[in-house]
Amino acid sequence: MKKEIYSKILYIICALLIAGFAMTLWVKYKTYQMFALPFYYHVIFYSIVFLVPCLILLLIARVLKRMLK
């Protein structure tokens, strides 16, 4: 029972990373200035910062879930 919690915790962390990605991009969009770096650079950078670790955690959680069955 306790080992099943690990995959759930990883899913929760993944959801928090996705929420952090969305909130960060929303704040960047609201404070974006036209003469600054193009906005898609912000999207690419923050997708690397937030979504790549989220995908890694998602894969680890699925592997753990399958191993524990």
C-alpha positions as a printed Julia matrix, in Angstrom:
69×3 Matrix{Float64}:
  0.0    0.0     0.0
  2.75   2.46    0.85
  4.59   1.84   -2.42
  1.51   2.84   -4.44
  1.76   6.31   -2.94
  5.02   7.0    -4.78
  3.4    6.97   -8.2
  0.55   9.16   -6.95
  3.02  11.66   -5.51
  4.86  11.77   -8.84
  1.56  12.4   -10.65
  0.79  15.26   -8.26
  4.24  16.78   -8.82
  3.7   16.49  -12.56
  0.36  18.31  -12.28
  2.03  21.04  -10.21
  4.72  21.45  -12.86
  2.08  21.84  -15.57
  0.24  24.4   -13.44
  3.51  26.24  -12.81
  4.21  26.27  -16.55
  0.79  27.74  -17.3
  1.01  30.35  -14.55
  4.54  31.38  -15.52
  3.59  31.83  -19.16
  0.49  33.78  -18.17
  2.57  36.17  -16.04
  5.16  36.5   -18.81
  2.39  37.23  -21.32
  0.91  39.94  -19.11
  4.3   41.61  -18.51
  5.64  41.07  -22.04
  7.1   44.1   -23.77
  7.1   44.32  -27.55
 10.75  45.34  -27.88
 11.96  42.35  -25.83
 12.85  38.82  -26.9
 10.1   37.16  -29.0
  7.49  35.47  -26.86
  7.93  32.04  -28.4
 11.45  31.97  -26.92
  9.85  32.24  -23.5
  7.5   29.39  -24.4
 10.38  27.19  -25.56
 12.52  27.97  -22.52
  9.79  27.38  -19.96
  8.62  24.24  -21.71
 12.15  22.88  -21.27
 12.23  24.0   -17.64
  8.78  22.69  -16.66
  7.48  20.16  -19.17
 10.57  18.02  -19.78
 10.91  17.16  -16.07
  7.15  16.56  -16.02
  7.44  14.03  -18.83
 10.32  12.3   -17.06
  8.32  12.1   -13.82
  5.3   10.83  -15.73
  7.33   8.02  -17.28
  8.85   7.09  -13.92
  5.4    7.05  -12.29
  4.0    4.75  -14.97
  6.94   2.39  -14.68
  6.56   2.3   -10.89
  2.85   1.66  -11.2
  3.41  -1.25  -13.59
  6.2   -2.72  -11.47
  4.07  -2.69   -8.32
  1.13  -4.56   -9.87
